[in-house]
Amino acid sequence: MKIQAGTTENIESLIEDACDEMEKNYANGRYSKIIVTRTWSKHNPIISGKVARPAAYRWYLKRELQRLAGCGAQVEIAPDRERVDLGNPQLLELIDETDFDHTRKKVFLFGPERVELSLQRLEHYTGTRAEDFQRYVLLTNYQMHMDAFSQLYPDCCKPNRPGVQMPAYHQRTSHNQGLTIVNIGVGPSNAKTFTDHLAVLRPDAMIMVGHCAGVRNHQEVGDFVLASGYMRDDHVLDDALPRSVPLVPSFILNRYLAKILDERKLPYRFGVVYTTDDRNWELTLSRKLRDLKASRSIGVDMESATVAANGFRYRIPSATLLCVSDKPLHGQPKLPDVAKAFYEESKLKHLEIARDAIMLVKCDHPGGVPASDLRAMDEPLLGCIDG
């Protein structure tokens, strides 16, 4: 199937047909090849790539291909090679990203085998279909936040079996414009594992909704923290992304989060979030205190920098909305009775802030969160139509 540049036909209808064609190819046991010709591009006029299981992120393919066609690009869809069985011993060689250049110019950021495996992993971890994931994803490590999400969206889609490792709830809407929340569990390893696979769905935004230890005198339990940057002491992505690379959250997401906090007259601070892989960091205080002071950190957690690092690697706008749950440096460690009261008082409010911020984002940026700060010198074509 070919969508000619400058066609006068209904582009939206043609893109729907193109997505139908890709799904048909997949059902027939083949990947689809997308060939995009851009006459205006001096260095990369023709770019091609293969996609797998297009139904899982059809909303994204529709949006990006429609943008390209609207700009005058020619888009061609054709069946390609047979799908690789995930039980094939060569699978890991095909998806090995050890020396993979994520900045190489191509149509889609990931190869089809990587997409296939990641979608299967997502479904295994979350107990929900990949197609149910929405464009805006909240990450937490507390069941209470999942319960609060259920209060906000009583009809949300939930796991199809008990005991899943990372349960996901989805507020399903047309074109996947709703909210998804996932309990990723505790720690940077879990944060990396989940966001590695989430990335193939190309969400518009992901926000870490968690708790942190406050380290400043004038912070109180219940105050909120918005990250302005991150101190990486999580280590899980050190080989994939040098620690010298500066990481900052999405300015746009932070702006909307701050707007909601201001409207609700809730106390918060911007500052560096220190992410550690050591839950008992207080037991090695002298070294940690040195790093906290040097980085000007205002909060300590175990996931935010990891989420931000993978957001940077995979071009997903991300932000951090933390709530101070304890102040161990000030004689307020996290203890059962105090923590329980704090959780009950804060959980719904915490989710509502993230929800309201996303609602503003959807209203002002229906085509996705601007993310020019995440672009490399050479970018995948989808998601970067003016490269």
C-alpha positions in Angstrom: 0.0 0.0 0.0 1.3 3.5 -0.9 0.2 6.9 0.3 1.4 9.4 -2.3 2.9 12.7 -1.4 0.5 15.6 -2.0 -2.5 13.3 -2.2 -5.8 15.1 -2.1 -7.6 12.1 -0.5 -8.5 11.9 3.1 -5.2 11.4 4.9 -6.7 10.1 8.1 -8.7 7.4 6.2 -5.6 6.4 4.3 -3.6 6.0 7.5 -6.3 3.9 9.0 -6.1 1.6 6.0 -2.3 1.5 6.3 -2.6 0.5 10.0 -5.1 -2.2 9.0 -2.6 -3.4 6.4 0.1 -3.7 9.0 -2.2 -5.6 11.4 -3.1 -7.9 8.5 0.5 -8.6 7.8 1.2 -9.4 11.4 -1.8 -11.8 11.6 -0.4 -13.5 8.5 2.9 -14.1 10.3 5.0 -11.3 8.8 6.4 -8.0 10.0 5.5 -4.8 8.1 8.1 -2.6 6.4 7.4 1.1 6.5 9.2 3.1 3.8 9.0 6.9 4.1 10.2 9.2 1.3 10.7 12.9 2.3 11.6 15.1 -0.7 12.5 17.9 1.6 15.3 16.0 3.4 18.7 16.6 2.1 20.6 13.9 4.1 17.9 11.2 4.7 15.2 11.4 2.0 14.3 7.7 2.2 14.1 5.8 5.5 12.6 2.4 6.2 12.1 0.2 9.2 10.1 -2.9 10.4 7.4 -3.0 13.0 5.8 -5.8 14.9 2.4 -6.1 16.6 1.2 -2.7 15.4 -2.2 -3.0 17.2 -0.4 -2.5 20.5 0.6 1.1 19.6 -1.7 1.8 16.7 -2.6 5.2 18.2 1.1 6.2 17.9 1.5 4.9 14.3 -1.6 6.7 13.2 -0.5 10.0 14.7 3.1 9.9 13.4 2.3 8.6 9.9 -0.5 11.1 9.6 1.9 13.9 10.5 4.4 12.7 7.9 1.8 12.4 5.2 0.4 15.8 6.1 3.8 17.3 5.5 4.0 15.8 2.1 5.9 12.6 2.7 5.2 9.4 0.7 4.4 6.4 3.0 4.6 2.9 1.7 3.5 -0.2 3.7 4.6 -3.7 2.6 4.8 -7.2 4.1 8.4 -8.1 5.1 10.1 -11.2 6.5 8.5 -13.8 8.6 8.1 -13.1 12.3 10.7 -14.7 14.5 9.5 -17.2 17.0 10.3 -16.0 20.5 11.5 -19.5 21.3 14.2 -19.2 18.6 17.7 -19.7 20.1 18.9 -16.8 18.0 16.4 -14.3 19.4 18.8 -12.8 22.0 21.3 -12.2 19.2 18.7 -10.4 17.2 17.8 -8.0 20.1 21.2 -7.6 21.6 21.5 -3.8 22.3 25.0 -3.9 23.8 26.5 -2.0 20.9 23.3 -0.7 19.4 23.3 2.9 18.3 20.0 4.3 19.5 20.7 7.5 17.6 21.0 5.9 14.2 18.5 7.3 11.8 15.6 4.9 11.3 11.8 4.8 11.2 11.2 3.2 14.7 13.4 3.2 17.7 13.3 -0.6 18.2 13.6 -3.6 16.0 10.5 -5.9 15.6 12.0 -8.7 17.7 12.7 -6.3 20.6 9.1 -5.1 20.4 7.7 -8.6 20.4 9.7 -9.6 23.5 9.0 -6.4 25.4 5.2 -6.5 24.8 5.2 -10.1 26.1 7.2 -9.1 29.1 4.8 -6.2 29.8 1.8 -8.5 29.7 3.5 -11.0 31.9 4.5 -8.4 34.6 1.3 -6.4 34.6 -1.4 -9.0 33.9 -3.0 -6.7 31.2 -2.9 -6.5 27.4 -0.3 -4.2 25.8 -3.2 -2.7 23.9 -4.7 -1.4 27.1 -1.8 0.8 28.0 -2.6 4.5 27.7 -0.5 7.4 26.5 0.1 8.8 30.0 1.7 6.4 32.6 2.1 6.9 36.3 4.6 4.7 38.1 4.4 3.9 41.8 5.6 1.4 44.3 2.6 1.4 46.6 -0.6 -0.5 46.5 -2.4 2.4 48.2 -1.8 4.5 45.1 -3.4 1.7 43.0 -6.4 1.8 45.4 -6.6 5.5 45.0 -6.6 5.2 41.3 -9.5 2.7 41.6 -11.4 5.4 43.6 -10.8 7.9 40.8 -11.7 5.4 38.0 -13.9 2.7 39.4 -14.3 1.1 35.9 -10.6 0.9 35.2 -9.2 -2.2 33.6 -7.3 -4.4 36.0 -5.0 -7.5 35.8 -6.6 -10.6 34.4 -5.1 -12.8 37.1 -4.0 -12.5 40.7 -0.4 -12.2 42.0 1.2 -10.4 39.0 4.6 -8.9 39.7 3.8 -5.3 38.5 0.0 -4.8 38.4 -1.3 -2.2 36.0 -4.7 -0.4 36.0 -5.9 1.4 32.9 -8.4 4.2 32.5 -9.2 3.2 28.9 -10.3 5.9 26.5 -10.5 6.3 22.7 -7.1 6.6 21.0 -5.4 5.6 24.3 -5.7 9.1 25.7 -6.4 7.9 29.3 -4.2 7.2 32.3 -2.3 4.0 33.2 -0.8 3.4 36.6 1.7 0.6 37.3 3.0 -0.6 40.7 6.6 -1.3 39.6 7.7 -2.3 43.1 10.7 -0.9 45.0 14.1 -0.1 43.7 16.1 1.0 40.6 16.3 -2.5 39.2 12.5 -2.8 39.0 12.3 0.8 37.6 14.8 -0.1 34.8 13.1 -3.4 34.0 9.7 -1.9 33.6 10.7 1.2 31.7 12.9 -0.8 29.3 9.8 -2.6 28.1 7.3 0.3 28.4 9.5 2.3 26.0 8.3 0.2 23.0 4.8 1.5 23.4 6.0 5.1 23.0 4.0 6.8 25.8 3.6 10.5 25.7 4.7 10.9 29.3 5.6 9.0 32.5 5.6 10.4 36.0 7.1 8.7 39.1 4.5 9.1 41.9 6.4 8.1 45.0 7.7 9.0 48.4 11.1 10.3 49.5 13.1 11.2 52.6 13.2 14.9 53.1 16.7 16.2 53.9 16.2 19.9 54.5 15.4 21.6 57.8 12.4 23.4 56.4 10.7 20.4 54.8 7.9 18.7 56.6 6.3 15.3 56.2 3.6 15.7 53.6 5.4 18.4 51.6 5.9 17.6 47.9 9.1 17.5 45.8 9.5 18.2 42.1 12.8 17.2 40.7 14.9 19.8 38.9 17.6 17.2 38.4 18.9 13.9 39.7 21.9 12.5 41.6 22.4 9.0 40.3 23.5 6.6 42.9 21.3 3.7 41.6 24.1 2.2 39.3 21.8 0.0 37.2 22.2 2.1 34.0 25.8 3.3 34.5 27.1 1.2 31.6 24.2 2.2 29.3 24.3 5.9 30.1 27.4 7.6 31.6 26.8 9.2 34.9 28.3 12.4 33.6 25.3 12.9 31.3 23.0 15.6 32.8 19.5 14.4 33.5 16.6 16.8 34.0 12.8 16.2 34.0 10.5 17.5 31.4 10.1 21.3 31.9 6.5 21.1 30.6 5.4 18.3 32.9 7.0 20.1 35.8 5.3 23.3 34.9 1.9 21.7 35.0 2.6 19.8 38.2 3.7 23.0 39.9 0.6 24.8 38.6 -1.7 22.2 40.2 0.3 22.4 43.5 0.0 26.2 43.4 -3.7 26.1 42.8 -4.2 23.7 45.7 -1.9 25.8 47.9 0.2 22.8 48.7 3.8 23.2 50.0 6.5 21.9 47.6 10.1 22.5 46.5 12.1 22.1 43.3 15.5 20.5 43.7 17.8 17.6 43.1 16.5 14.1 43.9 19.1 11.7 45.1 18.3 8.1 43.9 20.1 5.3 45.7 20.1 1.5 45.4 20.5 1.2 49.1 17.3 1.2 51.1 19.4 1.4 54.3 21.4 4.4 53.1 21.1 5.9 56.6 23.5 3.2 57.9 26.4 4.6 55.8 25.6 8.2 56.6 29.0 9.8 56.3 29.4 9.0 52.6 25.8 9.6 51.7 25.8 12.9 53.6 28.8 14.1 51.6 27.0 13.3 48.3 23.8 14.9 49.5 25.5 18.1 50.4 27.6 18.2 47.2 24.5 17.7 45.0 22.3 20.1 46.9 19.7 17.3 47.1 16.4 17.8 48.8 15.0 14.3 48.7 16.2 10.7 48.7 14.3 7.9 46.8 15.1 4.7 44.9 13.5 5.0 41.5 13.3 8.6 40.1 16.7 8.9 38.6 16.4 5.5 37.0 13.1 6.4 35.4 14.5 9.7 34.2 17.6 8.0 32.8 15.5 5.6 30.7 13.2 8.4 29.7 16.3 10.2 28.4 17.6 7.1 26.6 14.3 6.2 25.0 13.0 9.8 24.4 10.1 9.7 26.7 9.2 12.9 28.6 9.3 12.2 32.3 8.9 13.9 35.7 8.9 13.2 39.4 6.1 13.9 41.9 7.3 12.9 45.3 5.9 13.4 48.8 8.1 13.6 51.9 7.3 10.6 54.0 10.1 10.8 56.6 13.1 12.9 57.7 15.7 10.5 59.0 18.3 13.2 59.4 16.0 15.1 61.7 14.9 12.4 64.1 11.8 11.4 62.0 12.6 8.0 60.5 9.8 6.1 58.8 8.0 4.2 61.6 4.8 2.1 61.3 2.2 4.2 63.1 3.2 7.6 61.7 3.7 6.2 58.2 0.2 4.6 58.2 -1.5 7.9 59.2 0.6 9.8 56.5 -0.3 7.2 53.8 -4.1 7.5 54.5 -4.0 11.3 54.4 -1.9 11.7 51.3 -2.6 8.9 48.8 -5.7 10.3 47.0 -4.4 13.8 47.0 -1.1 12.6 45.5 -2.9 10.8 42.6 -5.2 13.8 42.0 -2.3 16.1 41.5 -0.7 13.9 38.9 -4.1 13.4 37.2 -5.0 17.1 37.1 -1.5 17.9 35.6 -1.9 15.3 32.9 -5.4 16.7 32.1 -3.8 20.1 31.4 -1.1 18.5 29.3 -3.7 16.7 27.2 -5.6 19.9 26.7 -2.7 22.0 25.7 -0.6 19.4 23.9 -3.0 16.9 22.3 -0.3 15.8 19.8 2.1 14.8 22.5 4.4 16.5 25.0 7.1 18.6 23.2 10.4 17.0 23.7 13.0 18.7 21.6 15.4 18.5 24.5 15.4 14.7 24.2 16.4 14.6 20.5 19.7 13.3 19.4 21.7 14.5 16.3 20.1 11.6 14.4 16.6 10.6 15.5 14.1 7.9 14.7 11.8 9.3 12.1 8.6 8.6 14.0 8.4 11.2 16.7 10.8 13.6 15.0 9.2 14.6 11.7 11.4 17.7 11.2 14.7 16.0 11.6 
